[in-house]
Amino acid sequence: MNALRRLIALLVFLLLAPGFMEAAASPSGIEQAKSALEVARAAYRQAGAFRETFEFVLELPDGRRESKKQEYGAGKDGGAFLAIFSGGREVMRFVAREGRMTGTQVNVDGRYAEVSYQRDFADALRRIGGEQAQLTAPPAVVAAQGGDFQAFVEALRLGVLAPLEITGFQPAASQTEPAFVELQAANGQILLGLDPASHRLREIRIELGEGKQQVRATGRYTFNPGDPGDALKRPDLAGRTAAPNLAALEAGAYPLDQPAPKLALRSFDGGTVNPGDLQGSVVVLDFWATWCVPCWTALQHTAELAAWAKTSGLPVKVFAVDTLESTKDAEEQRRLVAEFLRAKKLDLPVLLDQGNEAFSAFHNPGLPSLVIIGRDGRLARYHSGLLKDMVPTVRDEVLELLK
C-alpha cells in the first residue's frame, strides 16, 4: 500500500515553474478560453470509443523526479476504465460496465471494491471512494459520457485543486503549437495545452501549493481512437470478497488487533516518544509529509483533534508523524517541519520518523493516513486518505475505545 498511497498522494501535485500565469486576465481572453474548452469537450464527446494515456513527471520539493502514468478510455457500450501506474507497474484499476464498477489494487489480495454503475464513470468513481482517495474521473471520459461544461472543468481539478476559475487564453503560436487555457484555484493553477488540430488535451502544467512545499510537474496526453479492447476486461475476481469502497478495501487489508510496534520517535522538542508503549491511553497517529498536499488538509483536522485531546481531560494522545522525507538527519527534518508549521500556522504535537522506520513498522499505512492504538496497545482503527468528517468521526472512535 505504500506505493499506492504515495502515488494517490502525489497524483495531485502536478506543477509548473512559478509565474507561468502572471499576465492579467482580460474579458476577451476568458471568453476565448471558455470557447476552447467547450470545443475540447465536444471533441471527446464526438470521438466514439477510445483510450488515452496521460504520462507526467513529478518534481518534488527536494529535487526528486518521478515518472507516473494513467491509462483510461471509453467503449462503445458505455463502459469505461481507469488504470494507474507507478514504477512501471499497475497499482490500481477501475473497470465500469454492465451495471457495476470494480476497483482492484496491488498488495490487497482476496478483496476488491464494487459499486453500481449507470454509465456515469465520474459518479461511480466518487462513490467507490474518489473523494477520500483524491481520485477523479479523467476529463476525456467525463466528456465522452456526456458531461456538461462544468463537469469537464471540474474533472481538471484532479481531486485536490480548489474550484477552478478560467482566467485567460494564450493563442497557438503556430499551426503545430498548442493553444493554452489558464485556470486558477485558491490552492494552485493550471496551464492546459490544447492540440490545434484535434482540439483535445495535449499537455498540462499545474502549480499547487506555495513556498518550498510546492511540487511541480508537466504531463502529456496521447489519444488513440478505437475500442479499448481488453482494457475493459475485469481482473480475475474469483475467490475475492467485495468491499463497498476503497476505504473498506484498504482497512480490510490493514492488520488490526495486532500489538502496535514499539519504537522510539524523536519529538519536536528533542525528547522521545514510543507511541506503542503508551498503554492506558488511546493514541492517534496522523502519518504525513511536508510534500504531501492532501496531508496539509488532514493536518488542520489533526490539530483540532490534538486541541480537543489536550483539554478533554481524557487519556488521549494525538501525534502527527512526519515521515518519508528526504532529509539527511533528524535535525534537518526538524528544521523543515518547523518551517512548514510556521507557514501553515499549525500547532500540534509532531514526531519525526527519520529513516521511515515507523512508517514501515506500522505496515506502510500511506499518506495521509490515521492509525489509532487502543488502550491495550493494539492497533484498533485505520483510515486512509482524507477522511470525511474526520474530527467527529475520530473523536467518536476514541470515545468508544475509552469505554
Helices and strands as residue ranges (DSSP letters): H 2-10, H 27-45, E 50-59, E 65-74, E 80-86, E 89-97, E 100-105, E 111-116, H 121-125, I 126-130, H 131-133, H 139-144, H 149-155, E 165-170, E 179-185, E 188-194, E 201-208, G 211-213, E 215-225, G 229-232, E 241-243, H 246-253, E 265-267, E 272-273, G 275-277, E 282-288, H 293-312, E 316-322, H 330-344, E 350-352, G 354-356, H 357-361, E 369-373, E 379-384, H 390-402
